[in-house]
Amino acid sequence: MTTVATMVSHSRPFIETDEIQAAIEVLRSRQLAQGGMVEQFERGMAAYLGSAGGVAVSSGTAALEVALRALGIGPGDEVVLPSYVCAAPWLAIQRVGAMHRVVDIDLETFAIDPTATRQALTSKTKAIIIPHMFGLPADLTALERLGVPLIEDCAQTLGAMEQGRVVGSVGLLTICSFYATKLLCAGEGGMVLSRDESVLERVRMLREYDEAPSLRPGATNVKMTDLQAAIGLVQLNRMACFLERRNWLADEYRVTLDGTGLVQPIVPAGRTHVYYRFVVRMPDLHNQVNGVSSVIARFEGRGVQCRKPVFRSLHRYLDLDGFPASEEAERTALSIPLFPSLTDEDVAQVHVALRSEWS
Ligand SMILES: *Cc1c(COP(=O)(O)O)cnc(C)c1O
């Protein structure tokens, strides 16, 4: 077979000696469950995002669920979220028994559309979940004006700025994910952050299910381990390097793709991009149902794993109409491998594949 020797995977965590050493030290200490490392990681993340504090949990999905519970959201309440996102925000809303109000995105930024969001508000709306997609902040300025509590979903975007503010510092609550392939990885894990201490205290109470003065019906075991937190802390110290490398890789892709007719990632005035994903749009696939799949297959043949950046929009799972931007994104968007542990050889292989597809 004449296949290329190596496959450049779509993403892969950056794990070096420091992460391995940190994990070994926790193992040696025999303090594995939530303890001092988790507290340090919470303080570190809170400082990074400018929050009053953080509460570490077992995943980003769990973080979304306890965030909703901490706001007292449940049956009879509505929560707005965008269609073009993974299933996690929708699942969290289901689990607390609230009603979802799914809205379309702004195609340019792939983020929740503020106008559609305003139109979806009712007297029952208790929160808006705002995923910052692929490393670019959503239009927080416009969303803030709606006067509804915002939950920033920073699972894909850390360290980016919107109008001089760090993402994750604007909403009443912010959630993060430390899943293996996110910007900052701990294997699995999540966190809820807030500038409001009383909200954080309610989140903490939902995580500590035992040894309380009375039984807590909403509480559950969603704790993070010290093993994960130790790895997360090392990664947090690497964030500046990670983001610099991501930015450099993105600039190189931009040069290679210049003049190809692809829509490259757009960075509106007043915002910065941290390139969790490098997502291009291929407008000529507008009318082709399986167009992206054939592009992905061709890249696979050239030894580069590309992906649809969102598996399936929520409105399609839910059988809802009126989501032209989400559908356009699903039909035309492609995510090209971009992560700090790409080697120079990997990068060269991606550039060759990009040129064969589009030059
Ligand atoms: C990954 C992700 C989540 C869920 O995080 P997990 O840690 O995998 O549960 C939520 N929202 C967005 C936007 C994500 O990308």
PDBQT file of the ligand as one rigid body, heavy atoms in Angstrom, charges set to zero:
ROOT
HETATM    1  C1  LIG A 401     -16.132  19.751  25.554  1.00  0.00    +0.000 C 
HETATM    2  C2  LIG A 401     -17.233  20.705  25.713  1.00  0.00    +0.000 A 
HETATM    3  C3  LIG A 401     -18.149  20.584  26.783  1.00  0.00    +0.000 A 
HETATM    4  C4  LIG A 401     -18.188  19.398  27.702  1.00  0.00    +0.000 C 
HETATM    5  O1  LIG A 401     -17.044  19.185  28.436  1.00  0.00    +0.000 OA
HETATM    6  P1  LIG A 401     -16.722  17.690  29.005  1.00  0.00    +0.000 P 
HETATM    7  O2  LIG A 401     -15.591  17.932  29.943  1.00  0.00    +0.000 OA
HETATM    8  O3  LIG A 401     -16.333  16.866  27.814  1.00  0.00    +0.000 OA
HETATM    9  O4  LIG A 401     -17.935  17.193  29.680  1.00  0.00    +0.000 OA
HETATM   10  C5  LIG A 401     -19.112  21.568  26.920  1.00  0.00    +0.000 A 
HETATM   11  N1  LIG A 401     -19.204  22.595  26.064  1.00  0.00    +0.000 NA
HETATM   12  C6  LIG A 401     -18.365  22.737  25.019  1.00  0.00    +0.000 A 
HETATM   13  C7  LIG A 401     -18.504  23.929  24.122  1.00  0.00    +0.000 C 
HETATM   14  C8  LIG A 401     -17.355  21.797  24.803  1.00  0.00    +0.000 A 
HETATM   15  O5  LIG A 401     -16.534  21.944  23.755  1.00  0.00    +0.000 OA
ENDROOT
TORSDOF 0
